[in-house]
Amino acid sequence: MTLNPADRPYFSLSVDGLEHDFQILSFTGHEAINQPFCFTLELVSERMSLDLEDLLNRPAFLQFAPDAGGIH
């Protein structure tokens, strides 16, 4: 069975100032009134040389669809 492109899951991650090949395996999010939201992402990359400390404290955007919104 072939999926219609509209039925395929789409998630992408943009990290300011960092080129990467991340693929998102899963994510969970938590938000509450008067509390900062928190998302935990499980990512994979083929770049073995990626320094994980380069990811710390960088603004990022998790997008839920090619033409839709997401979370900063």
N, CA, C and O atoms as a GROMACS GRO file, in nm:
protein
  288
    1MET      N    1   0.084  -0.118   0.000
    1MET     CA    2   0.000   0.000   0.000
    1MET      C    3   0.089   0.124   0.000
    1MET      O    4   0.180   0.136   0.082
    2THR      N    5   0.063   0.215  -0.091
    2THR     CA    6   0.137   0.340  -0.100
    2THR      C    7   0.061   0.450  -0.027
    2THR      O    8  -0.060   0.467  -0.046
    3LEU      N    9   0.132   0.522   0.056
    3LEU     CA   10   0.069   0.632   0.130
    3LEU      C   11   0.061   0.757   0.045
    3LEU      O   12   0.154   0.790  -0.030
    4ASN      N   13  -0.048   0.826   0.058
    4ASN     CA   14  -0.063   0.958  -0.001
    4ASN      C   15   0.035   1.050   0.071
    4ASN      O   16   0.046   1.041   0.194
    5PRO      N   17   0.108   1.140   0.001
    5PRO     CA   18   0.202   1.229   0.069
    5PRO      C   19   0.139   1.306   0.184
    5PRO      O   20   0.208   1.339   0.281
    6ALA      N   21   0.011   1.336   0.176
    6ALA     CA   22  -0.056   1.409   0.284
    6ALA      C   23  -0.072   1.322   0.408
    6ALA      O   24  -0.091   1.375   0.518
    7ASP      N   25  -0.066   1.190   0.391
    7ASP     CA   26  -0.082   1.098   0.504
    7ASP      C   27   0.051   1.056   0.567
    7ASP      O   28   0.052   0.988   0.669
    8ARG      N   29   0.162   1.097   0.508
    8ARG     CA   30   0.293   1.062   0.561
    8ARG      C   31   0.330   1.156   0.675
    8ARG      O   32   0.307   1.276   0.666
    9PRO      N   33   0.388   1.102   0.780
    9PRO     CA   34   0.433   1.191   0.887
    9PRO      C   35   0.549   1.277   0.839
    9PRO      O   36   0.635   1.230   0.765
   10TYR      N   37   0.550   1.402   0.880
   10TYR     CA   38   0.658   1.494   0.843
   10TYR      C   39   0.700   1.570   0.967
   10TYR      O   40   0.618   1.638   1.030
   11PHE      N   41   0.824   1.560   1.001
   11PHE     CA   42   0.880   1.639   1.110
   11PHE      C   43   1.020   1.681   1.067
   11PHE      O   44   1.093   1.602   1.008
   12SER      N   45   1.056   1.804   1.096
   12SER     CA   46   1.193   1.848   1.068
   12SER      C   47   1.241   1.936   1.182
   12SER      O   48   1.162   1.998   1.253
   13LEU      N   49   1.371   1.940   1.198
   13LEU     CA   50   1.433   2.019   1.302
   13LEU      C   51   1.533   2.113   1.239
   13LEU      O   52   1.621   2.070   1.165
   14SER      N   53   1.520   2.242   1.268
   14SER     CA   54   1.618   2.342   1.227
   14SER      C   55   1.686   2.394   1.352
   14SER      O   56   1.621   2.430   1.449
   15VAL      N   57   1.818   2.397   1.349
   15VAL     CA   58   1.896   2.449   1.461
   15VAL      C   59   1.976   2.567   1.409
   15VAL      O   60   2.055   2.553   1.316
   16ASP      N   61   1.956   2.685   1.469
   16ASP     CA   62   2.024   2.806   1.424
   16ASP      C   63   2.175   2.788   1.420
   16ASP      O   64   2.237   2.745   1.517
   17GLY      N   65   2.233   2.820   1.304
   17GLY     CA   66   2.378   2.818   1.290
   17GLY      C   67   2.441   2.681   1.282
   17GLY      O   68   2.562   2.669   1.300
   18LEU      N   69   2.362   2.577   1.255
   18LEU     CA   70   2.418   2.442   1.251
   18LEU      C   71   2.359   2.366   1.132
   18LEU      O   72   2.238   2.352   1.120
   19GLU      N   73   2.448   2.317   1.045
   19GLU     CA   74   2.403   2.229   0.937
   19GLU      C   75   2.408   2.086   0.988
   19GLU      O   76   2.506   2.045   1.052
   20HIS      N   77   2.304   2.011   0.961
   20HIS     CA   78   2.296   1.874   1.012
   20HIS      C   79   2.211   1.789   0.920
   20HIS      O   80   2.147   1.839   0.828
   21ASP      N   81   2.212   1.660   0.946
   21ASP     CA   82   2.130   1.565   0.870
   21ASP      C   83   2.035   1.489   0.963
   21ASP      O   84   2.000   1.374   0.936
   22PHE      N   85   1.994   1.552   1.071
   22PHE     CA   86   1.911   1.485   1.170
   22PHE      C   87   1.782   1.432   1.110
   22PHE      O   88   1.718   1.496   1.026
   23GLN      N   89   1.746   1.314   1.154
   23GLN     CA   90   1.614   1.259   1.129
   23GLN      C   91   1.550   1.239   1.266
   23GLN      O   92   1.616   1.194   1.360
   24ILE      N   93   1.424   1.272   1.276
   24ILE     CA   94   1.354   1.264   1.404
   24ILE      C   95   1.288   1.126   1.414
   24ILE      O   96   1.203   1.090   1.333
   25LEU      N   97   1.328   1.050   1.516
   25LEU     CA   98   1.267   0.920   1.540
   25LEU      C   99   1.142   0.934   1.625
   25LEU      O  100   1.041   0.868   1.600
   26SER      N  101   1.148   1.021   1.726
   26SER     CA  102   1.032   1.042   1.813
   26SER      C  103   1.051   1.172   1.889
   26SER      O  104   1.161   1.226   1.899
   27PHE      N  105   0.940   1.221   1.943
   27PHE     CA  106   0.948   1.336   2.033
   27PHE      C  107   0.829   1.333   2.127
   27PHE      O  108   0.723   1.278   2.096
   28THR      N  109   0.848   1.394   2.243
   28THR     CA  110   0.740   1.413   2.339
   28THR      C  111   0.748   1.557   2.386
   28THR      O  112   0.855   1.617   2.391
   29GLY      N  113   0.634   1.611   2.420
   29GLY     CA  114   0.630   1.748   2.467
   29GLY      C  115   0.545   1.761   2.592
   29GLY      O  116   0.453   1.682   2.615
   30HIS      N  117   0.576   1.862   2.670
   30HIS     CA  118   0.501   1.890   2.792
   30HIS      C  119   0.484   2.041   2.803
   30HIS      O  120   0.580   2.116   2.788
   31GLU      N  121   0.362   2.084   2.830
   31GLU     CA  122   0.337   2.225   2.854
   31GLU      C  123   0.230   2.238   2.960
   31GLU      O  124   0.144   2.151   2.974
   32ALA      N  125   0.234   2.348   3.032
   32ALA     CA  126   0.138   2.375   3.138
   32ALA      C  127   0.125   2.527   3.152
   32ALA      O  128   0.213   2.602   3.112
   33ILE      N  129   0.016   2.569   3.209
   33ILE     CA  130  -0.007   2.712   3.228
   33ILE      C  131   0.102   2.769   3.318
   33ILE      O  132   0.138   2.712   3.420
   34ASN      N  133   0.156   2.884   3.276
   34ASN     CA  134   0.261   2.955   3.349
   34ASN      C  135   0.388   2.874   3.369
   34ASN      O  136   0.462   2.897   3.465
   35GLN      N  137   0.414   2.780   3.281
   35GLN     CA  138   0.535   2.700   3.286
   35GLN      C  139   0.598   2.698   3.146
   35GLN      O  140   0.526   2.700   3.046
   36PRO      N  141   0.730   2.694   3.139
   36PRO     CA  142   0.792   2.681   3.006
   36PRO      C  143   0.762   2.542   2.950
   36PRO      O  144   0.753   2.444   3.024
   37PHE      N  145   0.748   2.535   2.818
   37PHE     CA  146   0.726   2.404   2.758
   37PHE      C  147   0.860   2.332   2.744
   37PHE      O  148   0.966   2.395   2.743
   38CYS      N  149   0.852   2.202   2.733
   38CYS     CA  150   0.972   2.119   2.724
   38CYS      C  151   0.947   2.008   2.622
   38CYS      O  152   0.846   1.938   2.630
   39PHE      N  153   1.037   1.993   2.528
   39PHE     CA  154   1.028   1.885   2.431
   39PHE      C  155   1.154   1.800   2.438
   39PHE      O  156   1.265   1.853   2.450
   40THR      N  157   1.137   1.670   2.432
   40THR     CA  158   1.248   1.575   2.426
   40THR      C  159   1.241   1.508   2.291
   40THR      O  160   1.139   1.450   2.254
   41LEU      N  161   1.352   1.515   2.216
   41LEU     CA  162   1.357   1.458   2.082
   41LEU      C  163   1.457   1.344   2.077
   41LEU      O  164   1.564   1.351   2.139
   42GLU      N  165   1.422   1.240   2.003
   42GLU     CA  166   1.517   1.132   1.975
   42GLU      C  167   1.558   1.148   1.829
   42GLU      O  168   1.474   1.137   1.739
   43LEU      N  169   1.686   1.175   1.806
   43LEU     CA  170   1.738   1.206   1.673
   43LEU      C  171   1.842   1.102   1.631
   43LEU      O  172   1.905   1.039   1.715
   44VAL      N  173   1.858   1.087   1.500
   44VAL     CA  174   1.969   1.008   1.446
   44VAL      C  175   2.040   1.093   1.341
   44VAL      O  176   1.981   1.180   1.278
   45SER      N  177   2.169   1.065   1.325
   45SER     CA  178   2.252   1.136   1.228
   45SER      C  179   2.359   1.040   1.178
   45SER      O  180   2.406   0.954   1.252
   46GLU      N  181   2.398   1.056   1.053
   46GLU     CA  182   2.508   0.977   0.998
   46GLU      C  183   2.642   1.045   1.021
   46GLU      O  184   2.747   0.988   0.990
   47ARG      N  185   2.641   1.166   1.075
   47ARG     CA  186   2.765   1.241   1.100
   47ARG      C  187   2.825   1.199   1.234
   47ARG      O  188   2.783   1.247   1.339
   48MET      N  189   2.922   1.111   1.229
   48MET     CA  190   2.987   1.063   1.351
   48MET      C  191   3.069   1.173   1.419
   48MET      O  192   3.094   1.166   1.539
   49SER      N  193   3.110   1.273   1.342
   49SER     CA  194   3.196   1.379   1.396
   49SER      C  195   3.116   1.492   1.462
   49SER      O  196   3.176   1.590   1.507
   50LEU      N  197   2.987   1.480   1.469
   50LEU     CA  198   2.904   1.585   1.526
   50LEU      C  199   2.934   1.602   1.674
   50LEU      O  200   2.930   1.506   1.751
   51ASP      N  201   2.966   1.725   1.714
   51ASP     CA  202   2.994   1.756   1.854
   51ASP      C  203   2.862   1.793   1.922
   51ASP      O  204   2.804   1.898   1.892
   52LEU      N  205   2.816   1.710   2.012
   52LEU     CA  206   2.686   1.732   2.076
   52LEU      C  207   2.682   1.861   2.157
   52LEU      O  208   2.575   1.919   2.173
   53GLU      N  209   2.796   1.906   2.206
   53GLU     CA  210   2.798   2.032   2.281
   53GLU      C  211   2.765   2.150   2.191
   53GLU      O  212   2.721   2.254   2.241
   54ASP      N  213   2.784   2.136   2.060
   54ASP     CA  214   2.746   2.243   1.967
   54ASP      C  215   2.595   2.264   1.964
   54ASP      O  216   2.549   2.369   1.918
   55LEU      N  217   2.518   2.168   2.011
   55LEU     CA  218   2.372   2.179   2.010
   55LEU      C  219   2.318   2.255   2.132
   55LEU      O  220   2.206   2.304   2.129
   56LEU      N  221   2.397   2.263   2.236
   56LEU     CA  222   2.349   2.323   2.360
   56LEU      C  223   2.322   2.473   2.346
   56LEU      O  224   2.401   2.546   2.286
   57ASN      N  225   2.211   2.516   2.401
   57ASN     CA  226   2.173   2.658   2.408
   57ASN      C  227   2.158   2.725   2.273
   57ASN      O  228   2.180   2.846   2.261
   58ARG      N  229   2.123   2.650   2.171
   58ARG     CA  230   2.096   2.708   2.039
   58ARG      C  231   1.945   2.711   2.016
   58ARG      O  232   1.875   2.615   2.047
   59PRO      N  233   1.897   2.821   1.961
   59PRO     CA  234   1.755   2.823   1.924
   59PRO      C  235   1.727   2.717   1.817
   59PRO      O  236   1.810   2.693   1.729
   60ALA      N  237   1.612   2.654   1.827
   60ALA     CA  238   1.575   2.549   1.732
   60ALA      C  239   1.426   2.561   1.701
   60ALA      O  240   1.350   2.624   1.774
   61PHE      N  241   1.386   2.498   1.589
   61PHE     CA  242   1.246   2.498   1.546
   61PHE      C  243   1.208   2.358   1.504
   61PHE      O  244   1.269   2.301   1.413
   62LEU      N  245   1.109   2.301   1.570
   62LEU     CA  246   1.055   2.169   1.536
   62LEU      C  247   0.930   2.192   1.453
   62LEU      O  248   0.830   2.244   1.502
   63GLN      N  249   0.936   2.152   1.326
   63GLN     CA  250   0.826   2.176   1.233
   63GLN      C  251   0.747   2.048   1.215
   63GLN      O  252   0.804   1.939   1.201
   64PHE      N  253   0.613   2.061   1.214
   64PHE     CA  254   0.524   1.944   1.209
   64PHE      C  255   0.474   1.909   1.070
   64PHE      O  256   0.424   1.798   1.050
   65ALA      N  257   0.486   1.998   0.975
   65ALA     CA  258   0.442   1.972   0.838
   65ALA      C  259   0.517   2.068   0.746
   65ALA      O  260   0.560   2.175   0.791
   66PRO      N  261   0.533   2.034   0.618
   66PRO     CA  262   0.611   2.120   0.529
   66PRO      C  263   0.561   2.264   0.524
   66PRO      O  264   0.641   2.357   0.510
   67ASP      N  265   0.431   2.284   0.534
   67ASP     CA  266   0.377   2.419   0.523
   67ASP      C  267   0.300   2.460   0.649
   67ASP      O  268   0.212   2.545   0.644
   68ALA      N  269   0.335   2.398   0.762
   68ALA     CA  270   0.262   2.425   0.886
   68ALA      C  271   0.355   2.480   0.993
   68ALA      O  272   0.475   2.493   0.973
   69GLY      N  273   0.295   2.511   1.104
   69GLY     CA  274   0.369   2.566   1.215
   69GLY      C  275   0.446   2.460   1.291
   69GLY      O  276   0.453   2.344   1.252
   70GLY      N  277   0.502   2.505   1.401
   70GLY     CA  278   0.579   2.416   1.484
   70GLY      C  279   0.608   2.482   1.617
   70GLY      O  280   0.536   2.571   1.662
   71ILE      N  281   0.715   2.439   1.680
   71ILE     CA  282   0.754   2.486   1.812
   71ILE      C  283   0.895   2.543   1.804
   71ILE      O  284   0.985   2.478   1.751
   72HIS      N  285   0.915   2.664   1.858
   72HIS     CA  286   1.050   2.723   1.868
   72HIS      C  287   1.109   2.687   2.001
   72HIS      O  288   1.222   2.726   2.031
   0.00000   0.00000   0.00000
